[in-house]
Amino acid sequence: MLTGLAPVIDPDIHTLILGSFPGAASLRAERYYAHPRNQFWKLLGAVLGEPLYDLPYDERLQRLLARHVGLWDALAACERLGSLDAAIRRPQAIDHLMLRELCPRLSRVCFNGKTSGSYAPLYAGAGYETVVLPSSSPANARLSFEDKLAQWQAINR
């Protein structure tokens, strides 16, 4: 059983971005979206008007929190060989109910891709606005960066 990364949250976040579960490169590096071809940091940087991709990892996280944006994964643990979401077995979701206590200002949960997006109804039922975004993964090559970015702008709405 693999265990995910610690959440990047604080009581002041109003938006939380949930991935599905860290890929092998991210687990090895103990950093969100560590695979060099994943477009997450470029997409989010463009949306927030911050040069996130060019910054050291710790500063990226500081900038997110300064903008009241958190980062986590929908799954706390799972079994998986490789990095593809299709290979996830025995998924164990995070305790979404504790978010009310940990992040009282949280109002919007954005999901990075369809796998994490499958949890959107759970969060919507808890009263959060939900937005399912196209995956930033290099495996999602059907959309161009510009097409993804147009949909990722929903983070700011």
C-alpha positions in Angstrom: 0.0 0.0 0.0 1.4 3.4 -1.0 0.8 6.5 1.1 0.3 9.9 -0.4 1.9 13.2 0.4 1.1 15.6 3.2 -1.5 18.2 2.4 -0.5 21.8 1.6 -3.3 23.6 3.5 -3.9 26.2 6.2 -7.0 27.7 7.8 -7.1 30.6 5.3 -7.4 28.6 2.0 -10.5 29.2 0.0 -9.7 26.9 -2.9 -8.3 23.4 -2.8 -6.9 21.5 -5.8 -7.1 17.8 -5.5 -5.1 15.4 -7.7 -5.8 11.7 -7.6 -2.6 10.2 -6.1 1.1 11.2 -6.6 2.9 9.5 -9.4 6.1 7.5 -8.9 8.3 10.5 -9.6 6.4 12.6 -7.0 6.5 9.9 -4.4 10.3 9.5 -4.9 10.9 13.2 -4.7 8.2 13.7 -2.0 6.9 16.7 -4.0 3.6 17.3 -5.8 3.8 17.1 -9.6 7.5 16.3 -9.7 7.4 14.7 -13.1 9.1 17.2 -15.5 6.5 16.7 -18.2 3.5 17.2 -15.9 2.1 20.7 -16.7 0.6 21.3 -13.3 3.0 24.1 -12.2 3.0 25.8 -15.6 -0.8 25.7 -15.7 -1.4 26.9 -12.2 1.4 29.5 -12.5 -0.4 30.9 -15.6 -3.7 31.0 -13.8 -2.4 32.7 -10.7 0.0 35.0 -12.6 3.0 33.5 -10.6 6.2 32.0 -12.1 5.6 28.8 -10.1 7.4 26.5 -12.5 10.7 28.5 -12.2 10.6 28.7 -8.4 12.2 26.3 -5.8 9.5 23.8 -4.6 9.1 25.2 -1.1 8.6 28.7 -2.5 5.9 27.3 -4.9 4.0 26.0 -1.9 4.4 29.3 0.0 3.1 31.2 -3.0 0.0 28.9 -3.2 -0.8 29.4 0.4 -0.3 33.2 0.1 -2.9 33.1 -2.7 -5.2 31.0 -0.4 -4.9 27.9 -2.6 -4.3 24.5 -1.1 -3.0 21.3 -2.7 -3.7 17.7 -1.8 -4.9 14.4 -3.3 -8.3 12.8 -3.3 -6.7 9.5 -2.2 -4.7 9.1 1.0 -3.5 5.6 0.0 -3.8 3.0 -2.7 -2.0 0.2 -4.4 -0.5 1.0 -7.8 2.3 -0.2 -10.1 3.6 2.8 -12.1 2.0 6.2 -12.2 -1.2 5.8 -14.2 -4.5 6.4 -12.5 -5.9 3.4 -14.4 -3.5 1.2 -12.3 -4.9 2.3 -9.0 -6.2 -0.5 -6.8 -7.8 -0.5 -3.4 -8.2 3.3 -3.2 -8.6 4.9 0.2 -10.0 8.4 0.1 -8.9 11.2 2.4 -11.3 12.2 5.1 -13.0 15.1 3.3 -15.2 15.9 6.4 -12.2 17.1 8.4 -11.7 19.9 5.8 -14.4 22.0 7.5 -12.4 22.0 10.7 -8.9 22.4 9.1 -9.9 24.9 6.4 -13.0 26.8 7.6 -12.8 29.3 4.7 -12.7 26.6 2.0 -15.5 27.0 -0.5 -14.2 25.6 -3.8 -12.6 22.2 -4.6 -11.0 21.8 -8.0 -10.1 18.3 -9.3 -7.1 17.7 -11.5 -8.5 15.1 -13.9 -11.3 12.6 -14.1 -10.0 10.2 -11.5 -10.0 12.8 -8.7 -13.1 14.3 -10.3 -15.0 11.2 -9.6 -15.0 12.4 -6.0 -16.6 15.7 -6.9 -20.2 14.6 -6.0 -19.0 13.8 -2.5 -17.6 17.3 -2.0 -20.6 19.0 -3.7 -22.8 17.1 -1.2 -20.7 18.6 1.6 -21.5 22.1 0.3 -18.4 22.9 -1.7 -18.4 24.4 -5.2 -16.6 21.8 -7.4 -14.8 22.1 -10.6 -13.3 19.2 -12.6 -10.3 20.3 -14.6 -8.5 18.4 -17.4 -5.6 16.5 -16.1 -2.2 18.1 -16.2 -0.6 14.7 -16.6 1.6 14.0 -19.6 -0.7 11.0 -20.2 -3.4 13.6 -21.1 -2.1 14.6 -24.5 -5.4 15.0 -26.3 -5.6 18.7 -25.2 -3.0 21.3 -25.9 -1.6 23.4 -23.1 -3.7 26.4 -24.2 -6.9 24.3 -24.2 -6.1 23.0 -20.7 -5.3 26.5 -19.5 -8.6 27.9 -20.8 -10.4 25.4 -18.5 -8.0 25.9 -15.6 -9.0 29.5 -15.5 -12.0 28.3 -13.6 -9.8 28.2 -10.5 -10.0 32.0 -10.4 -13.8 32.3 -10.9 
